[in-house]
Amino acid sequence: MSEKAMPIYPCRSVEVTWEFYRALGFEQASLQTRPSPYLVVRRGDVELQFFGWKKHDPAASMNMCYIITTAVDDLYESFRAGLKETLGRVPARGLPRISALRDMSYGMRQFLLTDPDGLQLRIGQPVSDDVGHAPIPTGTVAKALHMAALLGDSKGDHRAAARILDRLLASDDPMTSTERLKALVLRADAAVHMEEWARARTLVAEARGVPVAGTSDQADDLQRLADLEDSLLA
């Protein structure tokens, strides 16, 4: 005996939803516009189903789906490229949007993609044999960066993340160039979400002034920094 779950999500327009997922490289498996709007899209083994509901409120959506992949970096680059080609930029805020790609403390490397109707796809790849919630770091800098990333990316509480980062950046706690870059990019990200445009530009410029060591630890933050720069030009 085998089972397969196929969650069905609301959307305001199956046509608009299809255009979004087509830009991400999905194929249309089924599309019905009347009498009951319905859409099925597929990419590899991932299948998403949607029903049309004009009263759906994307701002109130709590819908989520976790997708496990064996090539999260490739998928992230593919989605970023599709969004940039379609929208002219990589959307860092609003709907739709895509988060930074990060190594999480619970053994996953992941990013968050939110579609025009507020459905959040959490897309991750295990990078450790011990997948599970690790203890919160005890060092002042490491703990602040951990909590800010958690609050901003996973919880969407950008104001709380900003408060933590503002305290960290104003403190005398010593930081490596990698830690300072991460702190500035996380704070710039929060500023963009909160539409603090002047502050965001200042933080982006300061982040660009941090010495780059060319390490893999900085690559994700530099990529996110480039996306934030594009969002400030839009």
C-alpha positions in Angstrom: 0.0 0.0 0.0 1.3 3.5 -0.8 -0.1 7.0 -0.3 0.5 10.4 -1.9 -0.6 13.7 -0.4 -1.7 16.5 -2.8 -2.4 19.7 -0.9 -4.7 22.2 -2.7 -4.1 25.9 -2.2 -6.3 29.0 -2.8 -5.4 31.6 -5.4 -7.2 34.6 -6.7 -6.6 33.8 -10.4 -5.5 30.5 -11.8 -4.2 32.3 -14.9 -2.0 34.7 -12.9 -0.8 31.8 -10.7 0.1 29.8 -13.8 2.1 32.7 -15.3 4.1 32.9 -12.1 5.0 29.2 -11.8 5.7 29.0 -15.5 8.4 31.7 -15.0 9.9 29.3 -12.4 10.1 26.4 -14.9 7.0 24.5 -13.9 4.9 22.7 -16.4 1.1 23.0 -16.6 -0.5 19.6 -15.9 -4.1 20.8 -15.9 -5.9 24.1 -16.2 -9.6 24.7 -15.9 -11.0 28.2 -15.9 -14.7 27.4 -15.5 -17.0 26.5 -13.9 -14.6 25.9 -11.0 -11.1 27.4 -11.7 -8.4 24.8 -11.0 -4.7 24.5 -11.8 -2.1 21.8 -11.4 1.6 22.6 -12.0 4.6 20.3 -11.9 8.3 20.5 -11.8 10.0 17.2 -11.5 8.4 15.3 -8.6 6.9 18.5 -7.1 3.2 19.0 -7.8 1.2 21.9 -6.6 -2.6 22.3 -7.0 -4.7 25.5 -6.8 -8.3 26.4 -6.8 -9.6 29.8 -7.8 -11.1 31.9 -5.0 -11.6 35.6 -5.7 -12.1 36.4 -2.0 -8.7 35.0 -1.0 -6.5 37.5 0.9 -2.8 36.9 0.2 -1.8 39.2 3.1 -3.6 36.8 5.6 -2.3 33.6 4.0 -0.7 31.1 6.4 -0.3 28.5 3.7 3.1 26.7 3.5 4.8 23.8 1.8 8.2 22.3 2.5 10.1 21.0 -0.5 13.2 18.8 -0.1 15.7 18.9 -2.9 19.1 17.4 -3.6 20.2 20.6 -5.5 19.1 23.6 -3.5 21.7 26.0 -5.0 20.8 25.1 -8.5 17.1 25.5 -7.8 17.7 28.8 -6.1 19.6 30.1 -9.1 17.0 28.9 -11.5 14.2 30.5 -9.6 16.1 33.8 -9.2 16.8 33.9 -12.9 13.2 33.2 -13.8 11.9 35.9 -11.5 14.5 38.4 -12.8 13.6 37.7 -16.4 9.9 38.1 -15.7 9.9 41.0 -13.3 13.1 42.7 -14.2 14.5 42.2 -10.7 14.8 39.6 -8.0 11.9 40.5 -5.6 13.2 40.8 -2.1 9.9 42.1 -0.5 6.2 42.1 -1.1 4.4 39.5 -3.2 5.9 37.5 -4.8 9.3 37.4 -3.1 12.3 35.2 -2.5 14.5 35.1 0.5 18.2 34.7 0.8 19.7 31.2 0.6 21.1 30.3 4.0 22.7 27.5 5.9 20.3 26.9 8.9 21.3 25.8 12.3 19.1 22.7 12.1 21.2 21.1 9.3 19.3 22.4 6.3 20.4 24.8 3.5 17.2 26.6 2.4 15.4 29.5 1.0 11.8 30.8 1.1 9.7 31.5 -2.0 6.4 33.2 -1.6 4.0 33.3 -4.5 1.6 36.2 -5.5 -1.1 34.7 -3.3 1.0 34.3 -0.2 1.8 30.6 -0.4 5.3 30.1 1.1 7.4 27.4 -0.3 10.3 26.5 2.0 12.8 24.8 -0.2 15.8 23.0 1.5 18.5 20.4 1.3 19.9 18.5 4.2 23.6 19.5 4.7 24.1 17.4 7.8 23.4 13.9 8.9 22.0 15.3 12.1 19.0 17.3 10.9 17.2 18.9 13.9 17.1 22.0 15.9 20.6 22.8 17.3 21.2 24.8 20.5 21.2 28.6 20.0 24.8 29.9 19.8 26.1 31.3 23.1 28.5 33.9 21.7 27.1 37.4 21.6 27.7 38.0 17.9 26.8 34.5 16.7 23.6 34.5 18.9 22.5 37.9 17.5 23.1 36.9 13.9 21.2 33.6 14.5 18.2 35.3 16.1 18.1 38.1 13.5 18.1 35.6 10.6 15.4 33.4 12.4 13.1 36.4 13.1 13.5 38.0 9.7 13.4 35.0 7.4 11.3 32.4 9.2 9.1 34.6 11.4 8.8 37.7 9.2 9.3 39.9 12.2 11.7 42.4 10.6 11.3 45.0 13.3 12.5 42.6 16.0 15.4 41.5 13.7 16.3 45.1 13.1 16.4 45.9 16.9 18.8 43.0 17.5 21.1 44.0 14.6 21.1 47.7 15.5 22.3 46.8 19.0 24.9 44.5 17.6 26.2 47.1 15.0 26.3 49.8 17.6 28.2 47.7 20.1 31.9 47.2 20.6 31.7 43.5 20.2 34.5 42.4 17.8 33.3 40.9 14.5 35.1 39.3 11.6 34.6 40.7 8.1 32.2 37.8 7.4 30.1 38.5 10.5 30.0 42.3 9.8 28.9 41.6 6.2 26.2 39.3 7.4 25.0 41.7 10.0 24.8 44.6 7.5 23.1 42.5 4.8 20.5 41.2 7.3 19.8 44.7 8.5 19.6 46.1 5.0 17.1 43.3 4.2 15.0 44.3 7.2 15.1 47.9 6.1 13.9 47.0 2.6 11.0 45.0 4.1 10.1 48.0 6.3 10.5 50.4 3.4 13.2 52.3 5.2 14.7 53.3 1.9 17.4 55.8 3.0 18.6 53.5 5.8 18.7 50.6 3.4 20.9 52.5 0.9 23.3 53.5 3.7 23.5 49.9 4.9 24.0 48.5 1.4 26.8 51.0 0.8 28.4 50.1 4.1 28.2 46.4 3.3 29.9 47.0 0.0 32.8 48.5 1.9 33.4 45.4 4.0 36.6 43.5 2.8 35.6 40.5 0.8 37.7 37.4 1.4 36.2 35.4 -1.4 35.1 32.6 1.0 32.0 30.5 0.6 30.8 31.9 3.9 30.4 35.3 2.3 28.9 34.1 -1.1 25.3 33.9 0.1 25.4 37.3 1.7 27.0 38.9 -1.4 24.3 37.4 -3.6 21.6 38.7 -1.3 23.3 42.1 -1.3 23.2 42.3 -5.1 19.4 41.5 -5.0 18.8 44.2 -2.4 20.7 46.7 -4.6 18.4 45.8 -7.5 15.3 46.3 -5.3 16.5 49.8 -4.4 16.7 50.7 -8.0 13.3 49.5 -8.9 
